[in-house]
Amino acid sequence: MAYMTDRKRATGLGSAKSGTAHFWAMKVSSVALLILIPLFVFTFGAALGGTYEEIVAYYSRPTPAIIAALTFAVGFKHFNDGVQTLIEDYVHGPAQKIALIVMTCISYGAAAVAIFAIARLAL
């Protein structure tokens, strides 16, 4: 039986180096979403059920358009970081790299489509 300290057992296993930055990025986006989601629900709820012209007029104002765009941008970034953590924990080998690339493309693509749709309504 070897009497090794926790530090000795961890030596040579490598350092994550980016764990703290990823943790803080998730926390910051969580707090941002904690503020943005209720604002989005109230602004979206006010426009719900209107005609196309009413929706265009509503999202032509800067406040609802900015809140919606920020909610989509921060939400999809938070989604990207969360799914990245899941893939890194549960998928291994070449499938991990492929899954990370596909997930990142889907996440940023969906964010781009959502922000483009808000921009089309606002402009």
VMD Tcl script that builds the backbone (N, CA, C; Angstrom):
set m [mol new atoms 369]
animate dup $m
set s [atomselect $m all]
$s set {name element resname resid chain x y z} {
  {N N MET 1 A 0.848 -1.177 0.000}
  {CA C MET 1 A 0.000 0.000 0.000}
  {C C MET 1 A 0.890 1.235 0.000}
  {N N ALA 2 A 0.661 2.104 -0.942}
  {CA C ALA 2 A 1.471 3.310 -1.067}
  {C C ALA 2 A 0.828 4.439 -0.282}
  {N N TYR 3 A 1.681 5.133 0.457}
  {CA C TYR 3 A 1.202 6.276 1.233}
  {C C TYR 3 A 1.543 7.549 0.478}
  {N N MET 4 A 0.652 7.928 -0.432}
  {CA C MET 4 A 0.892 9.123 -1.226}
  {C C MET 4 A -0.087 10.223 -0.810}
  {N N THR 5 A 0.393 11.425 -0.888}
  {CA C THR 5 A -0.481 12.555 -0.603}
  {C C THR 5 A -1.363 12.821 -1.824}
  {N N ASP 6 A -2.374 13.639 -1.611}
  {CA C ASP 6 A -3.263 13.996 -2.725}
  {C C ASP 6 A -2.480 14.691 -3.830}
  {N N ARG 7 A -1.532 15.524 -3.444}
  {CA C ARG 7 A -0.735 16.234 -4.448}
  {C C ARG 7 A 0.108 15.256 -5.261}
  {N N LYS 8 A 0.682 14.253 -4.610}
  {CA C LYS 8 A 1.513 13.278 -5.315}
  {C C LYS 8 A 0.663 12.452 -6.289}
  {N N ARG 9 A -0.571 12.116 -5.897}
  {CA C ARG 9 A -1.449 11.364 -6.787}
  {C C ARG 9 A -1.835 12.181 -8.012}
  {N N ALA 10 A -1.941 13.502 -7.860}
  {CA C ALA 10 A -2.358 14.368 -8.961}
  {C C ALA 10 A -1.191 14.765 -9.862}
  {N N THR 11 A 0.029 14.629 -9.396}
  {CA C THR 11 A 1.188 15.028 -10.193}
  {C C THR 11 A 1.274 14.179 -11.453}
  {N N GLY 12 A 1.464 14.850 -12.569}
  {CA C GLY 12 A 1.590 14.146 -13.836}
  {C C GLY 12 A 0.274 13.965 -14.573}
  {N N LEU 13 A -0.840 14.271 -13.945}
  {CA C LEU 13 A -2.133 14.123 -14.606}
  {C C LEU 13 A -2.484 15.343 -15.447}
  {N N GLY 14 A -1.700 16.382 -15.305}
  {CA C GLY 14 A -1.932 17.577 -16.098}
  {C C GLY 14 A -2.827 18.563 -15.380}
  {N N SER 15 A -2.819 19.757 -15.891}
  {CA C SER 15 A -3.600 20.828 -15.295}
  {C C SER 15 A -4.705 21.235 -16.256}
  {N N ALA 16 A -5.853 21.501 -15.728}
  {CA C ALA 16 A -6.962 21.931 -16.568}
  {C C ALA 16 A -6.700 23.332 -17.112}
  {N N LYS 17 A -6.112 24.181 -16.350}
  {CA C LYS 17 A -5.712 25.546 -16.703}
  {C C LYS 17 A -6.865 26.453 -17.085}
  {N N SER 18 A -7.924 25.968 -17.659}
  {CA C SER 18 A -9.000 26.840 -18.100}
  {C C SER 18 A -10.282 26.607 -17.304}
  {N N GLY 19 A -10.226 25.789 -16.286}
  {CA C GLY 19 A -11.431 25.480 -15.528}
  {C C GLY 19 A -12.020 26.688 -14.836}
  {N N THR 20 A -11.170 27.525 -14.256}
  {CA C THR 20 A -11.661 28.703 -13.542}
  {C C THR 20 A -12.293 29.697 -14.506}
  {N N ALA 21 A -11.656 29.927 -15.638}
  {CA C ALA 21 A -12.206 30.863 -16.621}
  {C C ALA 21 A -13.560 30.366 -17.149}
  {N N HIS 22 A -13.669 29.074 -17.404}
  {CA C HIS 22 A -14.928 28.509 -17.892}
  {C C HIS 22 A -16.007 28.627 -16.816}
  {N N PHE 23 A -15.637 28.353 -15.569}
  {CA C PHE 23 A -16.572 28.462 -14.448}
  {C C PHE 23 A -17.113 29.881 -14.335}
  {N N TRP 24 A -16.216 30.873 -14.392}
  {CA C TRP 24 A -16.655 32.263 -14.267}
  {C C TRP 24 A -17.473 32.711 -15.480}
  {N N ALA 25 A -17.129 32.227 -16.653}
  {CA C ALA 25 A -17.918 32.571 -17.840}
  {C C ALA 25 A -19.347 32.046 -17.692}
  {N N MET 26 A -19.495 30.849 -17.174}
  {CA C MET 26 A -20.827 30.287 -16.956}
  {C C MET 26 A -21.584 31.068 -15.887}
  {N N LYS 27 A -20.901 31.464 -14.823}
  {CA C LYS 27 A -21.550 32.224 -13.753}
  {C C LYS 27 A -21.998 33.599 -14.243}
  {N N VAL 28 A -21.143 34.271 -15.007}
  {CA C VAL 28 A -21.492 35.598 -15.519}
  {C C VAL 28 A -22.671 35.506 -16.480}
  {N N SER 29 A -22.651 34.528 -17.376}
  {CA C SER 29 A -23.771 34.388 -18.305}
  {C C SER 29 A -25.044 33.972 -17.570}
  {N N SER 30 A -24.918 33.204 -16.494}
  {CA C SER 30 A -26.092 32.835 -15.701}
  {C C SER 30 A -26.729 34.055 -15.060}
  {N N VAL 31 A -25.898 34.922 -14.485}
  {CA C VAL 31 A -26.425 36.139 -13.854}
  {C C VAL 31 A -27.030 37.056 -14.914}
  {N N ALA 32 A -26.371 37.165 -16.060}
  {CA C ALA 32 A -26.918 37.991 -17.142}
  {C C ALA 32 A -28.276 37.459 -17.588}
  {N N LEU 33 A -28.399 36.145 -17.717}
  {CA C LEU 33 A -29.680 35.560 -18.115}
  {C C LEU 33 A -30.737 35.711 -17.029}
  {N N LEU 34 A -30.295 35.735 -15.771}
  {CA C LEU 34 A -31.218 35.946 -14.661}
  {C C LEU 34 A -31.909 37.304 -14.784}
  {N N ILE 35 A -31.210 38.273 -15.344}
  {CA C ILE 35 A -31.776 39.605 -15.566}
  {C C ILE 35 A -32.497 39.672 -16.911}
  {N N LEU 36 A -31.894 39.094 -17.954}
  {CA C LEU 36 A -32.435 39.233 -19.306}
  {C C LEU 36 A -33.717 38.438 -19.558}
  {N N ILE 37 A -33.827 37.243 -19.013}
  {CA C ILE 37 A -34.998 36.398 -19.291}
  {C C ILE 37 A -36.305 37.060 -18.832}
  {N N PRO 38 A -36.392 37.581 -17.594}
  {CA C PRO 38 A -37.650 38.268 -17.238}
  {C C PRO 38 A -37.918 39.491 -18.119}
  {N N LEU 39 A -36.873 40.247 -18.451}
  {CA C LEU 39 A -37.067 41.386 -19.337}
  {C C LEU 39 A -37.565 40.933 -20.699}
  {N N PHE 40 A -37.008 39.853 -21.215}
  {CA C PHE 40 A -37.433 39.323 -22.510}
  {C C PHE 40 A -38.881 38.842 -22.457}
  {N N VAL 41 A -39.243 38.160 -21.383}
  {CA C VAL 41 A -40.612 37.652 -21.255}
  {C C VAL 41 A -41.604 38.812 -21.245}
  {N N PHE 42 A -41.291 39.880 -20.512}
  {CA C PHE 42 A -42.201 41.024 -20.466}
  {C C PHE 42 A -42.263 41.750 -21.806}
  {N N THR 43 A -41.128 41.909 -22.476}
  {CA C THR 43 A -41.156 42.609 -23.765}
  {C C THR 43 A -41.784 41.742 -24.845}
  {N N PHE 44 A -41.498 40.455 -24.849}
  {CA C PHE 44 A -42.078 39.555 -25.837}
  {C C PHE 44 A -43.569 39.378 -25.582}
  {N N GLY 45 A -43.954 39.301 -24.307}
  {CA C GLY 45 A -45.363 39.136 -23.951}
  {C C GLY 45 A -46.215 40.307 -24.409}
  {N N ALA 46 A -45.628 41.496 -24.382}
  {CA C ALA 46 A -46.376 42.682 -24.821}
  {C C ALA 46 A -46.660 42.631 -26.323}
  {N N ALA 47 A -45.787 41.995 -27.074}
  {CA C ALA 47 A -45.959 41.928 -28.531}
  {C C ALA 47 A -46.716 40.681 -28.977}
  {N N LEU 48 A -46.904 39.749 -28.091}
  {CA C LEU 48 A -47.531 38.474 -28.444}
  {C C LEU 48 A -48.978 38.677 -28.900}
  {N N GLY 49 A -49.336 38.089 -30.023}
  {CA C GLY 49 A -50.691 38.140 -30.537}
  {C C GLY 49 A -50.968 39.312 -31.453}
  {N N GLY 50 A -49.961 40.134 -31.704}
  {CA C GLY 50 A -50.162 41.278 -32.584}
  {C C GLY 50 A -50.028 40.887 -34.046}
  {N N THR 51 A -50.454 41.786 -34.895}
  {CA C THR 51 A -50.287 41.559 -36.327}
  {C C THR 51 A -48.826 41.792 -36.698}
  {N N TYR 52 A -48.479 41.440 -37.922}
  {CA C TYR 52 A -47.098 41.597 -38.377}
  {C C TYR 52 A -46.668 43.061 -38.304}
  {N N GLU 53 A -47.543 43.953 -38.695}
  {CA C GLU 53 A -47.210 45.381 -38.685}
  {C C GLU 53 A -46.995 45.881 -37.263}
  {N N GLU 54 A -47.812 45.394 -36.328}
  {CA C GLU 54 A -47.643 45.784 -34.921}
  {C C GLU 54 A -46.324 45.258 -34.353}
  {N N ILE 55 A -45.963 44.035 -34.727}
  {CA C ILE 55 A -44.703 43.447 -34.248}
  {C C ILE 55 A -43.518 44.222 -34.805}
  {N N VAL 56 A -43.569 44.559 -36.082}
  {CA C VAL 56 A -42.487 45.334 -36.695}
  {C C VAL 56 A -42.378 46.696 -36.029}
  {N N ALA 57 A -43.499 47.333 -35.771}
  {CA C ALA 57 A -43.478 48.638 -35.104}
  {C C ALA 57 A -42.947 48.510 -33.680}
  {N N TYR 58 A -43.321 47.434 -32.992}
  {CA C TYR 58 A -42.874 47.241 -31.608}
  {C C TYR 58 A -41.357 47.010 -31.549}
  {N N TYR 59 A -40.853 46.127 -32.414}
  {CA C TYR 59 A -39.415 45.833 -32.393}
  {C C TYR 59 A -38.591 46.887 -33.130}
  {N N SER 60 A -39.232 47.906 -33.702}
  {CA C SER 60 A -38.501 49.039 -34.262}
  {C C SER 60 A -37.980 49.940 -33.155}
  {N N ARG 61 A -38.595 49.842 -31.998}
  {CA C ARG 61 A -38.112 50.604 -30.845}
  {C C ARG 61 A -36.843 49.937 -30.326}
  {N N PRO 62 A -35.889 50.707 -29.818}
  {CA C PRO 62 A -34.601 50.117 -29.442}
  {C C PRO 62 A -34.649 49.187 -28.234}
  {N N THR 63 A -35.445 49.488 -27.235}
  {CA C THR 63 A -35.411 48.687 -26.007}
  {C C THR 63 A -35.819 47.230 -26.233}
  {N N PRO 64 A -36.972 46.937 -26.838}
  {CA C PRO 64 A -37.312 45.523 -27.039}
  {C C PRO 64 A -36.334 44.806 -27.967}
  {N N ALA 65 A -35.851 45.502 -28.990}
  {CA C ALA 65 A -34.917 44.860 -29.923}
  {C C ALA 65 A -33.592 44.540 -29.240}
  {N N ILE 66 A -33.086 45.457 -28.434}
  {CA C ILE 66 A -31.810 45.216 -27.736}
  {C C ILE 66 A -31.961 44.110 -26.706}
  {N N ILE 67 A -33.051 44.122 -25.957}
  {CA C ILE 67 A -33.272 43.068 -24.959}
  {C C ILE 67 A -33.362 41.703 -25.635}
  {N N ALA 68 A -34.090 41.614 -26.734}
  {CA C ALA 68 A -34.218 40.337 -27.443}
  {C C ALA 68 A -32.872 39.875 -27.999}
  {N N ALA 69 A -32.131 40.783 -28.625}
  {CA C ALA 69 A -30.835 40.409 -29.197}
  {C C ALA 69 A -29.849 39.975 -28.107}
  {N N LEU 70 A -29.803 40.705 -27.004}
  {CA C LEU 70 A -28.909 40.322 -25.902}
  {C C LEU 70 A -29.316 38.980 -25.304}
  {N N THR 71 A -30.616 38.753 -25.167}
  {CA C THR 71 A -31.076 37.478 -24.614}
  {C C THR 71 A -30.667 36.321 -25.503}
  {N N PHE 72 A -30.835 36.476 -26.812}
  {CA C PHE 72 A -30.431 35.402 -27.726}
  {C C PHE 72 A -28.920 35.201 -27.721}
  {N N ALA 73 A -28.153 36.279 -27.750}
  {CA C ALA 73 A -26.687 36.163 -27.788}
  {C C ALA 73 A -26.150 35.503 -26.520}
  {N N VAL 74 A -26.571 35.995 -25.367}
  {CA C VAL 74 A -26.084 35.437 -24.098}
  {C C VAL 74 A -26.636 34.030 -23.888}
  {N N GLY 75 A -27.884 33.811 -24.260}
  {CA C GLY 75 A -28.488 32.484 -24.085}
  {C C GLY 75 A -27.794 31.408 -24.899}
  {N N PHE 76 A -27.502 31.700 -26.163}
  {CA C PHE 76 A -26.829 30.692 -26.983}
  {C C PHE 76 A -25.367 30.503 -26.580}
  {N N LYS 77 A -24.721 31.555 -26.077}
  {CA C LYS 77 A -23.347 31.396 -25.563}
  {C C LYS 77 A -23.361 30.519 -24.314}
  {N N HIS 78 A -24.333 30.740 -23.445}
  {CA C HIS 78 A -24.468 29.919 -22.240}
  {C C HIS 78 A -24.766 28.460 -22.610}
  {N N PHE 79 A -25.639 28.280 -23.598}
  {CA C PHE 79 A -25.939 26.936 -24.098}
  {C C PHE 79 A -24.665 26.266 -24.631}
  {N N ASN 80 A -23.888 27.021 -25.410}
  {CA C ASN 80 A -22.653 26.499 -25.983}
  {C C ASN 80 A -21.692 26.040 -24.880}
  {N N ASP 81 A -21.503 26.869 -23.863}
  {CA C ASP 81 A -20.592 26.511 -22.775}
  {C C ASP 81 A -21.089 25.301 -21.995}
  {N N GLY 82 A -22.384 25.226 -21.756}
  {CA C GLY 82 A -22.938 24.095 -21.012}
  {C C GLY 82 A -22.825 22.783 -21.758}
  {N N VAL 83 A -23.157 22.797 -23.039}
  {CA C VAL 83 A -23.061 21.560 -23.832}
  {C C VAL 83 A -21.602 21.168 -24.035}
  {N N GLN 84 A -20.716 22.156 -24.124}
  {CA C GLN 84 A -19.286 21.851 -24.226}
  {C C GLN 84 A -18.819 21.080 -22.998}
  {N N THR 85 A -19.262 21.488 -21.822}
  {CA C THR 85 A -18.904 20.781 -20.595}
  {C C THR 85 A -19.433 19.348 -20.622}
  {N N LEU 86 A -20.676 19.176 -21.060}
  {CA C LEU 86 A -21.250 17.825 -21.136}
  {C C LEU 86 A -20.462 16.946 -22.108}
  {N N ILE 87 A -20.131 17.488 -23.258}
  {CA C ILE 87 A -19.399 16.697 -24.249}
  {C C ILE 87 A -18.010 16.339 -23.728}
  {N N GLU 88 A -17.328 17.302 -23.104}
  {CA C GLU 88 A -15.989 17.021 -22.581}
  {C C GLU 88 A -16.021 15.967 -21.496}
  {N N ASP 89 A -17.111 15.915 -20.715}
  {CA C ASP 89 A -17.208 14.936 -19.631}
  {C C ASP 89 A -17.613 13.541 -20.117}
  {N N TYR 90 A -18.448 13.452 -21.139}
  {CA C TYR 90 A -19.050 12.160 -21.475}
  {C C TYR 90 A -18.707 11.599 -22.847}
  {N N VAL 91 A -18.075 12.383 -23.705}
  {CA C VAL 91 A -17.708 11.883 -25.031}
  {C C VAL 91 A -16.189 11.887 -25.111}
  {N N HIS 92 A -15.612 10.813 -25.633}
  {CA C HIS 92 A -14.162 10.697 -25.678}
  {C C HIS 92 A -13.691 10.317 -27.073}
  {N N GLY 93 A -12.417 10.599 -27.343}
  {CA C GLY 93 A -11.817 10.234 -28.622}
  {C C GLY 93 A -12.157 11.226 -29.713}
  {N N PRO 94 A -12.078 10.776 -30.953}
  {CA C PRO 94 A -12.356 11.664 -32.087}
  {C C PRO 94 A -13.799 12.180 -32.102}
  {N N ALA 95 A -14.713 11.404 -31.556}
  {CA C ALA 95 A -16.113 11.841 -31.515}
  {C C ALA 95 A -16.270 13.108 -30.679}
  {N N GLN 96 A -15.397 13.291 -29.699}
  {CA C GLN 96 A -15.465 14.486 -28.860}
  {C C GLN 96 A -15.186 15.746 -29.680}
  {N N LYS 97 A -14.137 15.695 -30.477}
  {CA C LYS 97 A -13.792 16.861 -31.310}
  {C C LYS 97 A -14.895 17.162 -32.325}
  {N N ILE 98 A -15.427 16.122 -32.940}
  {CA C ILE 98 A -16.499 16.306 -33.924}
  {C C ILE 98 A -17.737 16.883 -33.250}
  {N N ALA 99 A -18.095 16.337 -32.098}
  {CA C ALA 99 A -19.276 16.824 -31.381}
  {C C ALA 99 A -19.096 18.283 -30.957}
  {N N LEU 100 A -17.909 18.650 -30.509}
  {CA C LEU 100 A -17.652 20.038 -30.109}
  {C C LEU 100 A -17.773 20.990 -31.292}
  {N N ILE 101 A -17.236 20.587 -32.428}
  {CA C ILE 101 A -17.312 21.439 -33.620}
  {C C ILE 101 A -18.755 21.582 -34.087}
  {N N VAL 102 A -19.492 20.472 -34.155}
  {CA C VAL 102 A -20.885 20.505 -34.608}
  {C C VAL 102 A -21.730 21.344 -33.654}
  {N N MET 103 A -21.546 21.128 -32.349}
  {CA C MET 103 A -22.321 21.870 -31.355}
  {C C MET 103 A -22.024 23.361 -31.427}
  {N N THR 104 A -20.777 23.728 -31.606}
  {CA C THR 104 A -20.412 25.143 -31.693}
  {C C THR 104 A -21.004 25.778 -32.941}
  {N N CYS 105 A -20.951 25.074 -34.058}
  {CA C CYS 105 A -21.541 25.600 -35.300}
  {C C CYS 105 A -23.049 25.782 -35.158}
  {N N ILE 106 A -23.726 24.814 -34.560}
  {CA C ILE 106 A -25.176 24.916 -34.368}
  {C C ILE 106 A -25.512 26.068 -33.434}
  {N N SER 107 A -24.781 26.178 -32.340}
  {CA C SER 107 A -25.055 27.218 -31.353}
  {C C SER 107 A -24.861 28.614 -31.928}
  {N N TYR 108 A -23.710 28.856 -32.555}
  {CA C TYR 108 A -23.447 30.181 -33.109}
  {C C TYR 108 A -24.319 30.452 -34.335}
  {N N GLY 109 A -24.634 29.424 -35.085}
  {CA C GLY 109 A -25.530 29.600 -36.227}
  {C C GLY 109 A -26.935 29.994 -35.779}
  {N N ALA 110 A -27.438 29.338 -34.750}
  {CA C ALA 110 A -28.766 29.678 -34.228}
  {C C ALA 110 A -28.778 31.090 -33.653}
  {N N ALA 111 A -27.706 31.472 -32.964}
  {CA C ALA 111 A -27.614 32.837 -32.430}
  {C C ALA 111 A -27.596 33.853 -33.569}
  {N N ALA 112 A -26.864 33.562 -34.614}
  {CA C ALA 112 A -26.797 34.482 -35.751}
  {C C ALA 112 A -28.155 34.627 -36.426}
  {N N VAL 113 A -28.865 33.519 -36.604}
  {CA C VAL 113 A -30.195 33.571 -37.220}
  {C C VAL 113 A -31.154 34.383 -36.348}
  {N N ALA 114 A -31.115 34.167 -35.041}
  {CA C ALA 114 A -32.010 34.897 -34.135}
  {C C ALA 114 A -31.713 36.392 -34.145}
  {N N ILE 115 A -30.445 36.760 -34.088}
  {CA C ILE 115 A -30.079 38.175 -34.082}
  {C C ILE 115 A -30.393 38.811 -35.439}
  {N N PHE 116 A -30.195 38.073 -36.517}
  {CA C PHE 116 A -30.539 38.587 -37.842}
  {C C PHE 116 A -32.046 38.834 -37.941}
  {N N ALA 117 A -32.852 37.917 -37.388}
  {CA C ALA 117 A -34.305 38.093 -37.424}
  {C C ALA 117 A -34.728 39.326 -36.636}
  {N N ILE 118 A -34.121 39.543 -35.493}
  {CA C ILE 118 A -34.440 40.738 -34.698}
  {C C ILE 118 A -33.993 41.995 -35.466}
  {N N ALA 119 A -32.837 41.935 -36.100}
  {CA C ALA 119 A -32.344 43.092 -36.860}
  {C C ALA 119 A -33.274 43.395 -38.033}
  {N N ARG 120 A -33.767 42.354 -38.694}
  {CA C ARG 120 A -34.700 42.567 -39.813}
  {C C ARG 120 A -35.986 43.231 -39.336}
  {N N LEU 121 A -36.459 42.830 -38.162}
  {CA C LEU 121 A -37.658 43.448 -37.619}
  {C C LEU 121 A -37.391 44.882 -37.189}
  {N N ALA 122 A -36.219 45.115 -36.617}
  {CA C ALA 122 A -35.915 46.426 -36.037}
  {C C ALA 122 A -35.575 47.470 -37.093}
  {N N LEU 123 A -35.042 47.031 -38.221}
  {CA C LEU 123 A -34.591 48.015 -39.218}
  {C C LEU 123 A -35.555 48.153 -40.362}
}
mol reanalyze $m
mol bondsrecalc $m
mol representation Tube
mol addrep $m
